[in-house]
Amino acid sequence: MGRVKGRQDRLLLLLVMGSLLLHPGCGRKGPPVAPRAVVPPAVKDLKAELVRDEVLLSWSIPTKDDTIFKGIEGFRVFRHKAHNSVAPCPGCPIPFGDEFLDVQLKYPEPAQVEGNRVIWHDRIEPEYRYAYKVLSYHKSGGVSDDSNIVFWRMPDSQTTTDIESRSPYAPLQLSE
């Protein structure tokens, strides 16, 4: 009788341990849900043009139903800079890295807000190529998708001052 009770105890222990392995959670499955964040629309019209030794970037503040999207706090500008001697990787994503500039709508300096457009000048150097993108962010913490990307390439110092019409990354987008 003692042997049977010992086997029953071991069998019961194995069943309990097995059931614990099959039910590791608290009953709720899936990743935790963050508080609701409003995702603002992406900037769709980022433009660049040369003004002396600076590139002038401009974009419209995103709208919804023809009015400025409520709650947008600002914009994050990302820049990639590479020397012309460094060959780009065809088909590879552009390594933008960390945020380059934060433009807050309340205090936009060094950028300017003119009507529904944001304007910012970036000093650029000869013999380098640049790529820019902008993300809008909402007061709730939501961040938009990437804007269109604009490319700029300064000619080597030995060449003329004309801007090249093509980027090694993709077609150059200039304002009209």
N, C-alpha and C positions, 0 to 999 in steps of 0.2 A: 504494500500500500504506500510506503514511503517513496518507493521508486516512481510510482505513477504520479504522485503529487509533485515530485521534483521535475518530472518531464512536463507536466501541465504548467508549472511555474515558468520553466524555460520557454515553452511554446507561447505562453501569454506574454512574456517579456519580448520575444522576437516579434510577435504581432504588434505590440505597442510601439516598438522601435521602428518597424517597417511603416506603420501608419504615420509616424512623425516625419519620416523621410518623404512620404508622398504629399504632405501638407506643410511645406516650409513657410508659407505666408500667413497673413492675418485674414485672408479672405478677399482682400482687394488686390486686383492684379493690374499691372500697367504702370507707366511712369507717373510721378506726381504731377498734378496739374497746377501750373503757375497761375497767379491772379491774372485777371483779364487785362491784356495790354492791347491798346488800339494800334494797329499797324497802319501808318500813313501811306499814301500813294507814293510811288517812286518818282524821282525827277526824270523827265523824259526828254528834256531839251538842253542838256549841258552843251555849251558852245565854247570855243576858244578862238582868240585872234591875237595877233602880235601887235604890241604897242611898244616901240623902241626895243629895249632888252627885257621886256616883261611879256608874259602871256596873260591876257585878260580872260578870265573864266566868268561865264554868266549862265544863270539858269532861272527858270520860273519857280515860284513857290507853288507846290502842288495844290490843285483845286478839286472840289467835288461839287457838281451841279453849278458850275461857273462862279463859285465863291471859294475863297481860300479855305483849305481844309482846317477845321478847328482843332486846336490843341498841338499844332506843330510848334516845337520849341526851337528847333534849329536844324543844322546840317553838319554832317561830318564829311570833310574833304579828304580823299586819299590820293597820294601821289606816288608814282613809281619813276625813279630817275636812274638811267643807265648810260654809261659812256658809249659813244658810237663804236668804239673798238670791240665792245662785248657783243657777240652775236646773240640775237634773241633765239629762243627755242620755239620753232614753229609748232603750233597746236597746244603749247603749254599755257596754263593760266598765268596772267601777269601777277608777279609777286608784289602786291601793293604794300604789304606790311601793316604797321600800325597807322592809326589815324594821324593825318598830317596837320589838320586844322579843324577846330570846332567853331562854327559860326552860329551864335545864338541870335535869334530874331530880336530879342529885347536889346541886346548890346552886341551888334554885329561886327565891331571893329576887329580886325583890320578890313573886313569886307564892308560893303555898303548895300543898303536895301533901297531900291528906287522903284516905287510902285509895287508891283508884284514880282520884281526881279531882284536877284542877289548878284552882286558883282564883286569880284576879287581879283587882284593882280598878284602874280607870282613872278619873282625874278628868276630868270632862266640863264643858263650858261651855254656858251658855244661848245660844240663837240659832245653834247648830251641829247638824249631823247627822253621824252616825258610822256606819261599816261596819267590821266585823272579820272576819278569817278566820285560821285556824291551820293550820300544816303541821307534821307530826312529822318528825324526822330520826333516822337510824340511825348507829351508830358507824362503819359502813363508808362513809358518805358519801351513802347513798341518802336521798331526800326524798320524802315522800308527796304525793299529790294534795291539792288544797285541801279544807279542811273545808267544811261548810255555812257560809254567810255570815249573820251577824246584823247587824241595823240598829238604830240608836237615834237618836232625834231629841229634842233638848231644845226646849221651847217658847220663843218669844220672851219676853223679860223682862216685857213688858207683859201677857202672858196668864197664865192660871192655871198652877199647877205640875203639872198633869196631863200625863202623857206621851201624845203622839199615838199613835193605834192603828195608823197606817199610815206607811210610809216612802215617800219619793219614788222610791226605787229598787225596792223589792219589799215584800211583806208583812213586817211586823215579827215577829220570832220571839222570844218571851219564854219564860222558864222557867215551869214550872207550879207 
